[in-house]
Amino acid sequence: MSETLKKLQEFRDTVVKEARANLLRMNKNSSGKLSKSIQGEVKQMPNSIGVYFEMEAYGNFQDQGVNGIKVKHGAPYSFRKGIPSREMLASLDKWIVKKGLAPRSKGKFTSRTGFKFAVAKSIFNKGIKPSLFFTKPFQEHYKTLPDELIQKYGLDAEKDVLQILDENLKTR
């Protein structure tokens, strides 16, 4: 199965590389944490081979989008009415600092608390537009995968048959 595995590993590497590049291009990689978290694994089991991808949980929201209370994006996720969680406010605080968005009043820096709540309210109302940073490269390369896998599997099968024939001929 070496040729088949190589093809699946190539598919995995290409999807991960393009997803990371998309994050940078779309300016959705403030801390770099999401980009670094995108991983893929090819697992060979006794009767099958699987390709698995994972990333930080919020990567799904960035990729697929989140419907806001007022603006709908056709996303599979939606915000509920309510106040933002502590985790969301902590994430927004870090994001505000990284982006250099320091609120000021009369030329002096002020507390970020009100600014965090204003940003959170905007996100709740408008949602998060789908970026498809992962979905697009996955779908693009997945389309070509069946034909290429058939070729690679054929090469593996041919090697296996030749090896079996060679072993059988040596034993006679």
MARKOL-797140 format. One line per 4 residues: number of its first residue (from 1); their letters; for each residue x negated, y, z negated of C-alpha. Coordinates in Angstrom, 2 decimals, decimal comma, always signed. Each point is the difference from the previous one (the first is absolute). Example, Ala and Ser with C-alpha at 12.3 -4.5 7.8 and 13.67 -1.06 7.14 Angstrom:
MARKOL-797140
1 = as = -12,30 -4,50 -7,80 | -1,37 +3,44 +0,66 .
This chain:
MARKOL-797140
1 = mset = +0,00 +0,00 +0,00 | -2,99 +2,33 +0,17 | +1,13 +1,88 +3,14 | +3,54 +0,39 -1,34 .
5 = lkkl = -1,31 +1,24 -3,36 | -2,34 +2,45 +1,72 | +2,90 +1,43 +2,00 | +2,16 +0,42 -3,11 .
9 = qefr = -2,89 +1,60 -1,88 | -0,52 +2,38 +2,93 | +3,72 +0,86 -0,09 | -0,19 +0,64 -3,77 .
13 = dtvv = -3,12 +2,18 +0,29 | +1,44 +2,04 +2,87 | +3,29 +0,69 -1,80 | -1,79 +1,02 -3,23 .
17 = kear = -2,47 +2,23 +1,87 | +2,72 +1,76 +2,01 | +2,28 +0,45 -3,03 | -2,85 +1,66 -1,90 .
21 = anll = -0,80 +2,22 +2,98 | +3,67 +0,99 +0,25 | +0,04 +1,07 -3,65 | -2,96 +2,29 +0,61 .
25 = rmnk = +1,42 +1,38 +3,24 | +3,40 +0,67 -1,61 | -1,63 +1,62 -3,04 | +1,74 -2,48 -2,35 .
29 = nssg = -3,15 -1,10 -1,79 | -0,55 +2,62 -2,73 | -1,83 -2,18 -2,50 | -1,07 -2,80 +2,36 .
33 = klsk = +1,60 -2,52 -2,37 | +2,64 -1,16 +2,52 | -2,51 -0,40 +2,80 | -2,37 -2,03 -2,17 .
37 = siqg = +2,85 -2,20 -1,19 | +1,01 -1,22 +3,47 | -1,19 -3,59 +0,18 | +0,73 -3,02 +2,13 .
41 = evkq = -0,63 -3,68 -0,50 | +0,12 -2,99 +2,31 | +0,84 -3,18 -1,88 | -0,32 -3,47 +1,46 .
45 = mpns = +2,21 -2,58 -1,68 | +0,21 -3,73 +0,86 | +2,86 +0,47 +2,49 | -0,01 +3,71 +0,79 .
49 = igvy = -1,93 +3,24 +0,21 | +1,31 +3,29 -1,38 | -1,03 +3,63 +0,20 | +0,84 +2,11 -3,04 .
53 = feme = -0,29 +3,76 -0,51 | +0,17 +2,02 -3,20 | -0,41 +3,58 -1,15 | +0,95 +2,29 -2,86 .
57 = aygn = +3,76 -0,20 -0,59 | +0,56 +3,63 +0,97 | -1,49 -0,79 +3,42 | +3,31 -1,61 +0,98 .
61 = fqdq = +1,80 +3,27 -0,80 | -2,53 +1,99 +2,05 | +0,28 -2,43 +2,91 | +3,77 -0,64 +0,06 .
65 = gvng = +1,12 +3,32 -1,51 | +2,53 +0,76 -2,71 | +3,44 +1,50 +0,51 | +0,53 +3,16 -2,01 .
69 = ikvk = +3,20 +1,01 -1,69 | +0,74 +2,58 +2,72 | -2,18 -1,12 +2,94 | +0,22 -3,55 +1,35 .
73 = hgap = -2,85 -1,55 +2,01 | +1,56 -3,39 +0,68 | -2,48 -1,47 -2,48 | +0,53 -3,20 -1,99 .
77 = ysfr = -0,68 +1,89 -3,25 | +1,99 +2,80 -1,65 | -0,42 +2,37 -2,92 | +2,70 -0,09 -2,64 .
81 = kgip = +1,28 +3,07 -1,74 | -1,86 +0,67 -3,20 | -3,14 +1,45 -1,41 | -3,46 -0,97 +1,24 .
85 = srem = -1,84 -2,69 -1,93 | -3,12 +0,69 -2,05 | -2,00 -2,00 +2,54 | +1,26 +2,16 +2,85 .
89 = lasl = -0,82 +3,21 -1,88 | -3,48 -1,29 -0,87 | -0,59 -0,90 +3,66 | +1,23 +3,41 +1,11 .
93 = dkwi = -2,30 +1,68 -2,54 | -3,03 -1,80 +1,47 | +1,19 +0,77 +3,54 | +0,45 +3,72 -0,80 .
97 = vkkg = -3,53 +0,19 -1,42 | -1,53 -1,86 +3,00 | +1,82 +2,27 +2,46 | -1,09 +3,11 -1,90 .
101 = lapr = +3,58 +1,18 -0,48 | -0,33 +2,06 -3,16 | +3,17 +1,92 -0,91 | -0,55 +3,66 -0,88 .
105 = skgk = +2,05 +2,71 -1,56 | -1,17 +3,62 +0,32 | -3,38 -1,26 +1,20 | -0,58 -2,30 -2,97 .
109 = ftsr = +0,10 -3,78 -0,03 | +3,12 -1,42 -1,65 | +1,12 -3,42 -1,20 | +0,50 -2,62 +2,69 .
113 = tgfk = +3,03 -1,47 -1,80 | +2,60 +2,11 +1,79 | -1,81 -0,43 +3,31 | -0,04 -3,81 -0,44 .
117 = fava = +3,76 -0,02 -0,63 | +0,61 +2,22 +3,04 | -2,05 -2,32 +2,23 | +1,76 -3,05 -1,48 .
121 = ksif = +3,42 +1,58 +0,65 | -0,97 +0,70 +3,60 | -1,14 -3,60 +0,46 | +3,23 -1,31 -1,54 .
125 = nkgi = +2,09 +2,19 +2,30 | -1,96 -0,38 +3,25 | -1,41 -3,49 -0,52 | -3,17 -1,22 +1,65 .
129 = kpsl = -0,08 -0,20 +3,78 | -1,18 -3,39 +1,32 | -3,60 +0,14 +1,22 | -0,23 -3,59 +1,27 .
133 = fftk = -3,76 +0,16 -0,59 | -0,04 -3,78 -0,55 | +3,07 -1,13 +1,96 | -1,14 +1,39 +3,37 .
137 = pfqe = -3,40 -1,75 +0,18 | +1,50 -3,20 -1,40 | +2,79 -0,11 +2,60 | -2,29 +1,05 +2,86 .
141 = hykt = -2,52 -2,76 -0,62 | +2,59 -2,57 -1,03 | +1,55 +0,21 +3,50 | -3,16 -1,35 +1,65 .
145 = lpde = -0,76 -2,56 -2,70 | +2,09 -3,01 +1,22 | -1,67 -0,21 +3,43 | -3,48 +0,43 -1,44 .
149 = liqk = +0,66 -2,57 -2,74 | +1,22 -2,54 +2,55 | -3,29 +0,40 +1,91 | -2,12 -0,26 -3,16 .
153 = ygld = +2,00 -2,95 -1,34 | -0,48 -1,72 +3,37 | -3,77 +0,49 -0,29 | +0,04 -1,43 -3,53 .
157 = aekd = +2,11 -2,98 +1,10 | -2,34 -0,64 +2,93 | -3,03 +0,05 -2,33 | +1,74 -2,40 -2,40 .
161 = vlqi = +0,93 -2,45 +2,78 | -3,54 +0,07 +1,42 | -1,45 -0,58 -3,46 | +2,34 -2,96 -0,62 .
165 = lden = -0,86 -1,49 +3,40 | -3,70 +0,50 -0,63 | +0,22 -1,69 -3,43 | +2,02 -2,92 +1,42 .
169 = lktr = -2,42 -0,54 +2,87 | -2,99 -0,02 -2,40 | +1,55 -2,72 -2,16 | +0,36 -2,45 +2,90 .
